[in-house]
Amino acid sequence: MFKRILLAAGASAVLLTGACSSGTEPDDGCTELFNTRESSRGDTIVTTTGLRYIDLVQGTGATVVSCRRVLVYYRGILAADNTEFAPRALLNPPFAPGRNEVIDGFEQGVIGMRVGGKRRLIIPPSLGYGSTPRTNPNTGAVVIPANSTLIFDIEAQAVEQ
């Protein structure tokens, strides 16, 4: 099923910072990630790294784990003013949490999700882009200001088995 979903996907990823190698194995330099709960406030889970997340829909499929590729839909919003900086799109190619292919908060935030699940990530600057603003490569306009807290709504579509 993972390959069928992957083959059907045709969108490009905005968040990728490196290439996803095929056949990711846990012993190939991938770092095992954990979502260690520090506390919770209502529906919001706060991890020891400062990531906050809310499970909007509990999935029933395979569980997302470190070092196994996952295919997700995502939407990105600036917490400061609710500006959408990334409209809903498929993150393709899929990424493997623990391989530093996307920002830390996104990698940590998918761990433990199940296929079919929806989660809102609230990522502090330290787990996002930090003090480095992100600009549109075509216009030079700042898309994500420095020190921004980011909100991502993500949906797990498939996990590599």
C-alpha positions as a Markdown table, in Angstrom:
| # | Residue | x | y | z |
|---|---|---|---|---|
| 1 | Met | 0.0 | 0.0 | 0.0 |
| 2 | Phe | 2.9 | 2.4 | 0.8 |
| 3 | Lys | 4.3 | 2.0 | -2.7 |
| 4 | Arg | 0.8 | 2.5 | -4.3 |
| 5 | Ile | 0.3 | 5.7 | -2.4 |
| 6 | Leu | 3.8 | 6.8 | -3.2 |
| 7 | Leu | 3.4 | 6.1 | -6.9 |
| 8 | Ala | 0.1 | 8.0 | -6.9 |
| 9 | Ala | 1.8 | 11.1 | -5.4 |
| 10 | Gly | 3.1 | 13.8 | -7.7 |
| 11 | Ala | 3.5 | 16.8 | -5.5 |
| 12 | Ser | 6.9 | 18.3 | -4.4 |
| 13 | Ala | 7.9 | 18.9 | -0.8 |
| 14 | Val | 8.6 | 22.4 | 0.5 |
| 15 | Leu | 10.0 | 21.3 | 3.8 |
| 16 | Leu | 12.7 | 18.9 | 2.6 |
| 17 | Thr | 16.2 | 19.8 | 3.4 |
| 18 | Gly | 17.8 | 16.7 | 2.0 |
| 19 | Ala | 17.2 | 13.7 | -0.1 |
| 20 | Cys | 15.5 | 10.6 | 1.4 |
| 21 | Ser | 17.5 | 7.5 | 0.7 |
| 22 | Ser | 15.6 | 4.4 | -0.3 |
| 23 | Gly | 15.7 | 1.4 | 2.0 |
| 24 | Thr | 16.3 | 3.4 | 5.2 |
| 25 | Glu | 17.5 | 1.0 | 7.9 |
| 26 | Pro | 17.8 | 1.7 | 11.6 |
| 27 | Asp | 21.5 | 1.1 | 11.6 |
| 28 | Asp | 22.4 | 3.4 | 8.7 |
| 29 | Gly | 23.0 | 6.5 | 10.7 |
| 30 | Cys | 19.4 | 7.2 | 11.5 |
| 31 | Thr | 18.8 | 8.6 | 15.0 |
| 32 | Glu | 16.0 | 7.0 | 17.0 |
| 33 | Leu | 13.5 | 9.7 | 18.1 |
| 34 | Phe | 11.0 | 9.6 | 20.9 |
| 35 | Asn | 8.1 | 11.8 | 21.9 |
| 36 | Thr | 8.7 | 11.9 | 25.7 |
| 37 | Arg | 5.7 | 13.5 | 27.4 |
| 38 | Glu | 6.6 | 16.1 | 29.9 |
| 39 | Ser | 3.1 | 17.3 | 30.7 |
| 40 | Ser | -0.3 | 17.9 | 29.2 |
| 41 | Arg | -2.7 | 20.8 | 29.2 |
| 42 | Gly | -6.1 | 19.7 | 28.2 |
| 43 | Asp | -5.7 | 17.9 | 24.8 |
| 44 | Thr | -2.2 | 19.4 | 24.3 |
| 45 | Ile | 0.7 | 17.2 | 24.9 |
| 46 | Val | 4.0 | 18.9 | 25.8 |
| 47 | Thr | 7.2 | 17.0 | 25.2 |
| 48 | Thr | 10.5 | 17.3 | 26.9 |
| 49 | Thr | 12.0 | 19.1 | 23.9 |
| 50 | Gly | 9.2 | 21.8 | 23.9 |
| 51 | Leu | 7.2 | 20.4 | 21.0 |
| 52 | Arg | 3.5 | 20.6 | 21.7 |
| 53 | Tyr | 0.9 | 18.5 | 19.8 |
| 54 | Ile | -2.8 | 17.7 | 19.7 |
| 55 | Asp | -4.1 | 14.5 | 18.3 |
| 56 | Leu | -7.2 | 15.6 | 16.2 |
| 57 | Val | -8.0 | 12.2 | 14.9 |
| 58 | Gln | -6.6 | 8.9 | 16.1 |
| 59 | Gly | -5.5 | 6.7 | 13.2 |
| 60 | Thr | -5.9 | 3.0 | 13.1 |
| 61 | Gly | -3.2 | 2.0 | 10.7 |
| 62 | Ala | 0.6 | 1.3 | 11.0 |
| 63 | Thr | 2.5 | 3.4 | 13.6 |
| 64 | Val | 5.1 | 6.0 | 12.6 |
| 65 | Val | 8.5 | 5.1 | 14.0 |
| 66 | Ser | 12.0 | 6.4 | 13.6 |
| 67 | Cys | 14.0 | 5.5 | 10.5 |
| 68 | Arg | 11.0 | 4.3 | 8.5 |
| 69 | Arg | 9.7 | 6.5 | 5.7 |
| 70 | Val | 6.3 | 8.1 | 6.2 |
| 71 | Leu | 4.1 | 9.9 | 3.7 |
| 72 | Val | 2.1 | 12.8 | 5.1 |
| 73 | Tyr | -0.1 | 15.6 | 4.0 |
| 74 | Tyr | 0.7 | 18.9 | 5.8 |
| 75 | Arg | -0.3 | 22.5 | 6.1 |
| 76 | Gly | 1.9 | 25.2 | 7.7 |
| 77 | Ile | 0.7 | 28.3 | 9.6 |
| 78 | Leu | 2.6 | 31.0 | 11.5 |
| 79 | Ala | 1.4 | 31.0 | 15.1 |
| 80 | Ala | 1.9 | 34.8 | 15.5 |
| 81 | Asp | -0.8 | 35.8 | 13.0 |
| 82 | Asn | -2.3 | 32.6 | 11.5 |
| 83 | Thr | -0.7 | 33.3 | 8.1 |
| 84 | Glu | -0.6 | 30.2 | 6.0 |
| 85 | Phe | 2.9 | 29.7 | 4.6 |
| 86 | Ala | 2.4 | 26.2 | 3.2 |
| 87 | Pro | -1.0 | 25.3 | 1.8 |
| 88 | Arg | -2.1 | 21.7 | 2.2 |
| 89 | Ala | 0.3 | 19.5 | 0.2 |
| 90 | Leu | 1.7 | 16.0 | 0.1 |
| 91 | Leu | 5.3 | 15.8 | 1.5 |
| 92 | Asn | 6.8 | 13.9 | -1.3 |
| 93 | Pro | 9.1 | 12.1 | -1.3 |
| 94 | Pro | 8.3 | 10.6 | 2.0 |
| 95 | Phe | 10.8 | 11.2 | 4.8 |
| 96 | Ala | 12.3 | 9.1 | 7.6 |
| 97 | Pro | 12.1 | 10.7 | 11.0 |
| 98 | Gly | 15.6 | 10.6 | 12.5 |
| 99 | Arg | 17.5 | 11.3 | 9.3 |
| 100 | Asn | 17.4 | 15.2 | 9.5 |
| 101 | Glu | 15.4 | 15.6 | 6.3 |
| 102 | Val | 12.9 | 18.1 | 7.7 |
| 103 | Ile | 12.9 | 20.4 | 10.7 |
| 104 | Asp | 13.3 | 18.8 | 14.1 |
| 105 | Gly | 9.8 | 19.6 | 15.4 |
| 106 | Phe | 8.2 | 18.0 | 12.3 |
| 107 | Glu | 10.4 | 14.8 | 12.7 |
| 108 | Gln | 9.6 | 14.5 | 16.4 |
| 109 | Gly | 5.9 | 15.3 | 15.9 |
| 110 | Val | 5.0 | 12.4 | 13.6 |
| 111 | Ile | 6.5 | 9.8 | 15.9 |
| 112 | Gly | 3.7 | 7.6 | 17.4 |
| 113 | Met | 1.1 | 8.7 | 14.9 |
| 114 | Arg | -0.9 | 6.0 | 13.2 |
| 115 | Val | -1.9 | 6.0 | 9.5 |
| 116 | Gly | -5.2 | 7.7 | 9.1 |
| 117 | Gly | -4.4 | 10.0 | 12.1 |
| 118 | Lys | -4.4 | 13.8 | 12.1 |
| 119 | Arg | -2.2 | 15.8 | 14.4 |
| 120 | Arg | -1.6 | 19.5 | 15.0 |
| 121 | Leu | 2.1 | 20.3 | 15.8 |
| 122 | Ile | 3.0 | 23.5 | 17.6 |
| 123 | Ile | 6.7 | 23.9 | 17.0 |
| 124 | Pro | 8.9 | 26.4 | 18.9 |
| 125 | Pro | 11.6 | 28.2 | 17.0 |
| 126 | Ser | 14.3 | 26.0 | 18.5 |
| 127 | Leu | 12.8 | 23.0 | 16.8 |
| 128 | Gly | 11.9 | 24.9 | 13.6 |
| 129 | Tyr | 14.1 | 27.4 | 11.7 |
| 130 | Gly | 15.4 | 29.3 | 14.8 |
| 131 | Ser | 16.8 | 32.8 | 14.1 |
| 132 | Thr | 17.1 | 32.1 | 10.4 |
| 133 | Pro | 14.2 | 33.6 | 8.3 |
| 134 | Arg | 13.0 | 31.6 | 5.4 |
| 135 | Thr | 12.6 | 33.4 | 2.1 |
| 136 | Asn | 10.8 | 32.7 | -1.2 |
| 137 | Pro | 13.6 | 31.8 | -3.6 |
| 138 | Asn | 11.8 | 33.5 | -6.5 |
| 139 | Thr | 10.9 | 36.8 | -4.9 |
| 140 | Gly | 13.2 | 37.0 | -1.9 |
| 141 | Ala | 10.2 | 37.8 | 0.3 |
| 142 | Val | 10.3 | 36.5 | 3.9 |
| 143 | Val | 7.9 | 33.6 | 4.2 |
| 144 | Ile | 8.8 | 32.5 | 7.7 |
| 145 | Pro | 10.2 | 35.3 | 9.9 |
| 146 | Ala | 13.1 | 34.6 | 12.3 |
| 147 | Asn | 12.1 | 33.1 | 15.7 |
| 148 | Ser | 8.7 | 32.0 | 14.5 |
| 149 | Thr | 6.5 | 29.4 | 16.2 |
| 150 | Leu | 5.1 | 27.2 | 13.5 |
| 151 | Ile | 1.8 | 25.2 | 13.4 |
| 152 | Phe | 1.5 | 22.2 | 11.2 |
| 153 | Asp | -1.6 | 20.2 | 10.6 |
| 154 | Ile | -0.5 | 16.8 | 9.4 |
| 155 | Glu | -2.2 | 13.6 | 8.3 |
| 156 | Ala | -0.3 | 10.3 | 8.2 |
| 157 | Gln | -1.0 | 8.5 | 4.9 |
| 158 | Ala | 1.4 | 5.6 | 4.8 |
| 159 | Val | 4.3 | 4.1 | 6.7 |
| 160 | Glu | 7.1 | 2.0 | 5.2 |
| 161 | Gln | 7.0 | -1.5 | 6.7 |
